[in-house]
Amino acid sequence: MENFVASVRQAEAALRDLFEPTPLQRNDHLSAKYGANIWLKREDLTPVRSYKLRGAFNAMRKQVHPGAATNAHFVCASAGNHAQGVAYACRHFGAKGTIFMPVTTPKQKIDKTKIFGGDAIEIVLTGDYFDQTLAAAQAFAVQHEATFLSPFDALDVIEGQATVALEMLEQLGTAPDLVVLPVGGGGLASGVTRYLAELSPDTRFAFAEPLGGASLQAALETGAPVALPAVDNFVDGAAVARIGALPFEILRRFRPSDVHLAPEDRICRTMLEMLNTEGIVLEPAGALAVDVLEDLGDLAGKNVVCVCSGGNFDFERLPEVKERALRFTGIKKYFVLRLPQRPGALRDLLELMGPHDDIARFEYLKKSARNFGSILIGIETNDPSNLTTFTQRMKQSGFDYRDITNDELLAELLV
């Protein structure tokens, strides 16, 4: 353990060539909400807007030195933060980097990676799915005798991510009561918990995973890493089907109940809350730790640190985030219903709506029978009870309807 702590201290000292410690900020809004001292470790404010730069840099620095001629060649597979961290570090060290990204990667992420890496990197677009991209990157690394950089399943990477904990302790000046950590592959969580286990042994931990990608919880329940049969990729920075083997060895001492699952739609609500109330831009994975605060029980009077792991959010996704947040809070719903083909039928339906109900979507789908037509209607309001009243009125008036708000298949096809 002492060797790990010493290695983390060396990594942190070397990191100062790249950037100053990220801020640890007490958040008044969240502190008042939970009656605690809620601190945000702002990893969204690194040069690449995520903590991934720490691990990539630490793994590279042990093989190359700034200013020295190097033939080092690094390879990674990533569609987001890890790619940008590797690119930035390659440019810093003057090393060659080959970054494999899925063909489906948004152009914005590709362009940002190019900016961070400059002439030091080459981007290879291959594979429709990440597993295909990963296999291609690993095969390339073997063929070209290059170093493959895992995003989380390597000790040097874990040491780099643990520098978050070192900074946190120095900035807070005391041991936190609770640290809330987002989990994807487990590199950050394993690094922080291992470091604090030595230097802050009384600190407790809570882990936040997306509901559609709970690989740590599954591993803790099984006793070993397992591959999830399916993963919801909305929280792309933490949507990992299998926790890393090395991170799990560090995290296996925890219980499944230490892991808290964040529904993807609720994460959207948290992202909007942080944006609108605090002016903080978080990507879905970056909002995980804040999102699960409401699941942690009584936090009154405690010093709680939430690690905001990243802020690489594409604002083209904002309409989707808002839509999902509204659905989660229950103030927006979608219905498919059969409308009688007679004069005044639509007026009868609209008269069932309340003064605060607004039509957000209306589409005539098809004639399902000679006397009826099917319509899609979306209604947004200011209180969930208004939609309860609306559905009760539809029943009483004899309208045949179906609420498809949470029907993933129908909502995807129709909305």
C-alpha positions as CSV (number, residue, x, y, z in Angstrom):
1,M,0.0,0.0,0.0
2,E,2.8,2.4,0.9
3,N,4.3,1.8,-2.6
4,F,0.9,2.7,-4.1
5,V,0.6,5.9,-2.1
6,A,4.2,6.9,-3.1
7,S,3.5,6.2,-6.7
8,V,0.3,8.3,-6.6
9,R,2.3,11.2,-5.1
10,Q,4.9,10.9,-7.9
11,A,2.1,10.9,-10.5
12,E,0.5,13.9,-9.0
13,A,3.7,15.9,-8.9
14,A,4.3,15.0,-12.6
15,L,0.8,16.0,-13.5
16,R,1.5,19.6,-12.6
17,D,3.4,19.9,-15.9
18,L,0.0,19.7,-17.5
19,F,-2.5,21.4,-15.2
20,E,-3.2,22.7,-11.7
21,P,-5.4,20.6,-9.3
22,T,-9.0,20.7,-10.4
23,P,-11.2,22.7,-8.0
24,L,-12.9,21.2,-5.0
25,Q,-16.0,23.5,-4.5
26,R,-18.6,23.5,-1.8
27,N,-22.0,23.7,-3.6
28,D,-24.4,25.8,-1.7
29,H,-27.5,24.6,-3.7
30,L,-26.8,20.9,-3.0
31,S,-25.7,21.6,0.6
32,A,-28.9,23.3,1.4
33,K,-30.9,20.6,-0.4
34,Y,-29.4,17.8,1.7
35,G,-28.5,19.7,4.9
36,A,-24.9,18.7,4.4
37,N,-21.6,20.1,3.2
38,I,-21.6,18.9,-0.4
39,W,-18.3,19.3,-2.2
40,L,-17.9,18.9,-6.0
41,K,-14.5,17.6,-7.3
42,R,-14.6,19.3,-10.7
43,E,-12.9,16.8,-13.0
44,D,-14.9,18.5,-15.8
45,L,-12.4,21.3,-15.6
46,T,-9.2,19.4,-16.7
47,P,-7.8,20.5,-20.1
48,V,-9.8,17.7,-21.7
49,R,-12.8,18.1,-19.5
50,S,-12.5,14.7,-17.8
51,Y,-10.3,12.8,-15.3
52,K,-9.1,10.4,-18.1
53,L,-6.1,12.5,-18.8
54,R,-4.6,11.6,-15.4
55,G,-4.4,7.9,-16.1
56,A,-3.3,8.2,-19.7
57,F,-0.6,10.6,-18.7
58,N,0.7,8.5,-15.9
59,A,0.9,5.4,-18.0
60,M,2.8,7.2,-20.7
61,R,5.3,9.1,-18.5
62,K,6.8,5.8,-17.3
63,Q,7.9,5.1,-20.9
64,V,8.8,8.5,-22.3
65,H,10.1,11.9,-21.1
66,P,9.2,15.4,-22.3
67,G,11.7,16.9,-24.6
68,A,13.6,13.7,-25.2
69,A,13.5,11.9,-28.6
70,T,11.2,9.0,-28.4
71,N,9.9,6.2,-30.7
72,A,7.1,5.3,-28.3
73,H,3.9,4.4,-30.0
74,F,0.6,4.3,-28.1
75,V,-2.7,2.8,-29.2
76,C,-6.1,3.1,-27.6
77,A,-9.8,2.4,-28.4
78,S,-12.3,5.0,-27.3
79,A,-15.2,7.1,-28.5
80,G,-14.8,9.8,-26.0
81,N,-12.8,10.9,-22.9
82,H,-10.1,8.3,-22.9
83,A,-9.3,9.1,-26.6
84,Q,-9.0,12.8,-25.8
85,G,-6.8,12.1,-22.8
86,V,-4.5,9.9,-24.8
87,A,-4.3,12.5,-27.6
88,Y,-3.4,15.3,-25.2
89,A,-0.7,13.2,-23.5
90,C,0.7,12.1,-26.9
91,R,1.1,15.7,-27.9
92,H,2.7,16.6,-24.6
93,F,5.3,13.8,-24.8
94,G,5.9,14.1,-28.5
95,A,4.9,10.4,-28.8
96,K,3.0,8.8,-31.6
97,G,-0.6,7.8,-31.0
98,T,-3.1,5.8,-33.0
99,I,-6.6,6.2,-31.7
100,F,-9.3,3.8,-32.8
101,M,-12.9,5.1,-32.7
102,P,-16.2,3.5,-33.9
103,V,-17.4,4.7,-37.3
104,T,-20.5,5.9,-35.5
105,T,-18.6,8.4,-33.3
106,P,-20.0,11.9,-33.6
107,K,-17.9,14.3,-35.6
108,Q,-17.7,16.7,-32.7
109,K,-15.8,14.1,-30.6
110,I,-13.5,13.2,-33.5
111,D,-12.7,16.8,-34.1
112,K,-11.9,17.5,-30.4
113,T,-9.6,14.5,-30.3
114,K,-7.7,15.8,-33.4
115,I,-7.4,19.2,-31.8
116,F,-5.9,17.8,-28.5
117,G,-3.5,15.5,-30.3
118,G,-2.5,17.6,-33.3
119,D,0.1,16.0,-35.5
120,A,1.1,13.5,-32.8
121,I,-1.9,11.2,-33.5
122,E,-3.8,9.4,-36.2
123,I,-7.5,8.5,-35.8
124,V,-8.7,5.2,-37.3
125,L,-12.5,4.9,-37.7
126,T,-13.5,1.2,-37.6
127,G,-16.4,-0.9,-36.4
128,D,-20.0,-0.1,-35.8
129,Y,-19.8,-1.2,-32.2
130,F,-17.1,-0.6,-29.6
131,D,-16.2,-4.2,-29.2
132,Q,-15.2,-4.3,-32.9
133,T,-13.2,-1.1,-32.4
134,L,-11.4,-2.5,-29.4
135,A,-10.5,-5.8,-31.1
136,A,-9.1,-3.8,-34.1
137,A,-7.0,-1.6,-31.8
138,Q,-5.6,-4.5,-29.8
139,A,-4.7,-6.4,-33.0
140,F,-3.0,-3.3,-34.4
141,A,-1.0,-2.8,-31.2
142,V,0.4,-6.3,-31.4
143,Q,1.1,-6.1,-35.1
144,H,3.0,-2.8,-34.7
145,E,4.6,-3.6,-31.4
146,A,2.9,-0.6,-29.9
147,T,1.7,0.0,-26.3
148,F,-2.0,-0.5,-25.8
149,L,-3.4,1.9,-23.3
150,S,-6.4,0.5,-21.4
151,P,-8.9,3.1,-20.2
152,F,-9.1,1.5,-16.7
153,D,-7.7,-2.0,-16.4
154,A,-4.0,-1.2,-15.7
155,L,-2.2,-0.3,-12.5
156,D,-0.4,2.8,-14.0
157,V,-3.9,4.1,-15.1
158,I,-5.4,3.4,-11.7
159,E,-2.4,5.3,-10.0
160,G,-3.1,8.3,-12.3
161,Q,-6.8,8.4,-11.5
162,A,-6.0,8.1,-7.7
163,T,-4.4,11.6,-7.9
164,V,-8.0,12.8,-7.7
165,A,-8.0,11.5,-4.1
166,L,-4.7,13.1,-3.2
167,E,-5.9,16.5,-4.4
168,M,-9.2,16.1,-2.6
169,L,-7.6,15.5,0.8
170,E,-5.2,18.4,0.5
171,Q,-8.0,20.8,-0.7
172,L,-10.5,19.7,1.9
173,G,-8.0,19.7,4.8
174,T,-9.8,17.0,6.6
175,A,-11.0,13.5,5.9
176,P,-14.4,13.5,4.1
177,D,-17.2,11.5,5.7
178,L,-18.3,10.2,2.4
179,V,-17.0,10.1,-1.2
180,V,-19.4,9.4,-4.0
181,L,-17.8,8.0,-7.1
182,P,-19.1,7.3,-10.6
183,V,-18.2,3.8,-11.9
184,G,-17.7,2.7,-15.5
185,G,-14.7,0.4,-15.9
186,G,-13.7,1.0,-12.3
187,G,-10.3,2.8,-12.8
188,L,-11.3,6.0,-10.9
189,A,-13.2,4.2,-8.1
190,S,-10.5,1.7,-7.5
191,G,-7.7,4.3,-7.5
192,V,-9.6,6.7,-5.1
193,T,-10.7,4.0,-2.7
194,R,-7.3,2.4,-2.5
195,Y,-5.5,5.7,-1.8
196,L,-8.0,6.8,0.8
197,A,-8.1,3.4,2.5
198,E,-4.5,4.2,3.6
199,L,-4.7,7.9,4.3
200,S,-8.4,8.4,5.3
201,P,-9.5,5.0,6.7
202,D,-12.7,6.3,8.2
203,T,-14.1,7.7,5.0
204,R,-17.0,5.8,3.6
205,F,-17.8,5.3,-0.1
206,A,-20.8,5.2,-2.3
207,F,-20.7,4.2,-5.9
208,A,-23.0,5.4,-8.7
209,E,-23.7,3.4,-11.8
210,P,-26.2,3.9,-14.6
211,L,-29.2,1.6,-14.3
212,G,-28.5,0.3,-17.8
213,G,-24.8,-0.5,-17.1
214,A,-24.4,-1.8,-13.5
215,S,-21.3,-3.9,-14.1
216,L,-19.8,-3.3,-10.6
217,Q,-23.0,-4.3,-8.8
218,A,-23.3,-7.4,-10.9
219,A,-19.7,-8.3,-10.2
220,L,-20.1,-7.8,-6.4
221,E,-23.2,-9.9,-6.4
222,T,-21.5,-12.7,-8.4
223,G,-18.1,-12.5,-6.8
224,A,-16.3,-11.9,-10.1
225,P,-16.5,-9.6,-13.1
226,V,-19.4,-10.7,-15.4
227,A,-20.4,-9.4,-18.8
228,L,-23.8,-7.7,-18.8
229,P,-26.2,-9.2,-21.4
230,A,-27.1,-5.7,-22.6
231,V,-26.0,-2.1,-21.9
232,D,-27.9,1.2,-22.3
233,N,-25.3,3.5,-24.0
234,F,-26.9,6.8,-23.0
235,V,-24.4,7.3,-20.2
236,D,-21.6,6.7,-22.7
237,G,-18.8,7.6,-20.2
238,A,-19.9,4.8,-17.8
239,A,-21.7,2.3,-20.0
240,V,-19.3,-0.6,-19.5
241,A,-20.5,-4.2,-19.9
242,R,-17.8,-5.7,-17.7
243,I,-15.9,-4.1,-14.8
244,G,-12.1,-4.2,-15.2
245,A,-10.4,-7.2,-13.6
246,L,-7.8,-5.2,-11.8
247,P,-10.2,-2.5,-10.5
248,F,-12.5,-5.3,-9.3
249,E,-9.8,-6.9,-7.2
250,I,-9.5,-3.5,-5.4
251,L,-13.3,-3.0,-5.2
252,R,-14.4,-6.5,-4.2
253,R,-14.3,-5.6,-0.5
254,F,-17.4,-3.5,-1.0
255,R,-21.0,-4.7,-0.8
256,P,-23.6,-4.6,-3.6
257,S,-25.6,-2.3,-1.4
258,D,-22.8,0.3,-1.6
259,V,-23.7,0.7,-5.3
260,H,-26.5,3.0,-6.2
261,L,-28.2,2.8,-9.6
262,A,-29.2,6.0,-11.4
263,P,-32.0,5.8,-13.9
264,E,-31.0,7.3,-17.2
265,D,-34.0,9.7,-17.3
266,R,-33.3,10.8,-13.8
267,I,-29.7,11.6,-14.7
268,C,-31.1,13.9,-17.4
269,R,-33.1,15.8,-14.7
270,T,-29.9,16.1,-12.7
271,M,-27.9,17.4,-15.7
272,L,-30.6,20.1,-16.3
273,E,-30.7,21.0,-12.6
274,M,-26.9,21.5,-12.5
275,L,-27.0,23.5,-15.8
276,N,-29.9,25.7,-15.0
277,T,-29.3,26.3,-11.3
278,E,-25.5,26.2,-11.1
279,G,-24.3,26.8,-14.6
280,I,-22.3,23.6,-14.5
281,V,-22.2,21.6,-17.7
282,L,-21.9,17.8,-17.0
283,E,-22.0,14.9,-19.3
284,P,-24.3,12.0,-18.2
285,A,-21.5,10.1,-16.5
286,G,-20.3,13.4,-14.9
287,A,-23.7,13.8,-13.2
288,L,-23.8,10.3,-11.8
289,A,-22.4,11.1,-8.3
290,V,-24.7,14.1,-7.8
291,D,-27.7,12.1,-9.1
292,V,-27.5,9.4,-6.5
293,L,-27.3,11.8,-3.5
294,E,-31.0,11.4,-3.0
295,D,-30.6,7.6,-2.5
296,L,-28.0,7.8,0.2
297,G,-30.2,8.4,3.2
298,D,-29.5,11.0,5.9
299,L,-26.5,13.2,5.0
300,A,-27.2,15.9,7.5
301,G,-24.0,17.6,8.8
302,K,-21.6,15.4,6.8
303,N,-18.8,16.4,4.5
304,V,-19.6,14.7,1.2
305,V,-17.5,14.8,-1.9
306,C,-19.0,14.0,-5.2
307,V,-16.6,13.5,-8.1
308,C,-18.0,15.1,-11.2
309,S,-16.0,13.0,-13.7
310,G,-16.5,14.9,-16.9
311,G,-18.2,17.7,-18.9
312,N,-17.9,16.6,-22.5
313,F,-21.5,17.2,-23.3
314,D,-22.6,17.7,-26.9
315,F,-25.3,20.4,-26.8
316,E,-27.0,18.8,-29.8
317,R,-28.1,16.2,-27.2
318,L,-29.8,18.9,-25.1
319,P,-33.3,18.4,-26.5
320,E,-33.1,14.7,-25.8
321,V,-31.9,15.4,-22.3
322,K,-34.7,17.8,-21.6
323,E,-37.3,15.4,-23.1
324,R,-36.1,12.5,-20.9
325,A,-36.0,14.8,-17.8
326,L,-39.6,15.9,-18.4
327,R,-40.8,12.3,-18.7
328,F,-39.0,11.3,-15.5
329,T,-40.6,14.1,-13.5
330,G,-44.0,13.1,-14.9
331,I,-44.9,16.4,-16.5
332,K,-44.8,15.2,-20.0
333,K,-46.6,12.1,-21.4
334,Y,-47.4,10.6,-24.8
335,F,-50.6,8.8,-25.7
336,V,-51.9,6.9,-28.7
337,L,-55.6,6.9,-28.9
338,R,-58.5,6.1,-31.2
339,L,-60.4,9.2,-32.2
340,P,-64.0,8.8,-33.6
341,Q,-64.3,10.0,-37.1
342,R,-67.1,12.5,-36.5
343,P,-67.3,16.2,-36.4
344,G,-66.4,17.6,-33.0
345,A,-64.5,14.6,-31.7
346,L,-61.2,16.4,-31.6
347,R,-62.8,19.4,-29.8
348,D,-64.3,16.9,-27.2
349,L,-60.8,15.6,-26.6
350,L,-59.2,19.0,-26.2
351,E,-61.9,20.1,-23.8
352,L,-60.6,17.4,-21.4
353,M,-57.3,19.3,-21.0
354,G,-56.7,21.6,-18.1
355,P,-55.6,25.2,-18.1
356,H,-51.9,24.3,-17.7
357,D,-51.8,21.5,-20.2
358,D,-50.0,22.1,-23.5
359,I,-50.0,20.0,-26.6
360,A,-46.3,19.3,-27.4
361,R,-46.9,16.8,-30.2
362,F,-49.9,15.9,-32.3
363,E,-49.9,13.5,-35.3
364,Y,-52.6,11.7,-37.1
365,L,-51.2,8.2,-37.6
366,K,-53.6,6.2,-39.7
367,K,-57.2,5.1,-40.1
368,S,-57.5,2.0,-38.1
369,A,-61.1,1.5,-39.1
370,R,-63.7,3.3,-41.0
371,N,-65.2,5.0,-38.0
372,F,-61.9,5.6,-36.0
373,G,-58.5,7.1,-36.6
374,S,-55.4,6.8,-34.5
375,I,-53.5,9.8,-33.2
376,L,-50.3,10.4,-31.3
377,I,-50.6,13.2,-28.7
378,G,-47.9,14.5,-26.4
379,I,-48.9,16.7,-23.5
380,E,-46.7,18.8,-21.3
381,T,-47.9,20.4,-18.1
382,N,-46.6,22.0,-14.8
383,D,-47.7,19.3,-12.4
384,P,-47.9,15.5,-12.7
385,S,-51.3,15.4,-11.1
386,N,-52.7,17.4,-14.1
387,L,-51.9,14.4,-16.4
388,T,-53.6,12.0,-13.9
389,T,-56.7,14.2,-14.1
390,F,-56.5,14.2,-17.9
391,T,-56.3,10.4,-18.2
392,Q,-59.2,10.0,-15.8
393,R,-61.3,12.4,-17.9
394,M,-60.4,10.4,-21.1
395,K,-61.6,7.2,-19.4
396,Q,-64.8,8.8,-18.2
397,S,-65.5,10.1,-21.7
398,G,-64.9,6.7,-23.4
399,F,-61.7,7.5,-25.3
400,D,-59.7,4.4,-26.0
401,Y,-56.1,5.3,-25.3
402,R,-52.6,3.9,-24.4
403,D,-49.9,5.7,-22.4
404,I,-46.7,5.0,-24.4
405,T,-44.4,7.3,-22.4
406,N,-42.4,4.5,-20.9
407,D,-42.9,2.0,-23.7
408,E,-39.3,2.1,-25.1
409,L,-40.2,0.4,-28.4
410,L,-43.3,2.4,-29.2
411,A,-41.8,5.6,-28.0
412,E,-38.7,5.1,-30.2
413,L,-40.8,4.3,-33.3
414,L,-43.4,7.1,-32.8
415,V,-41.8,9.8,-30.8
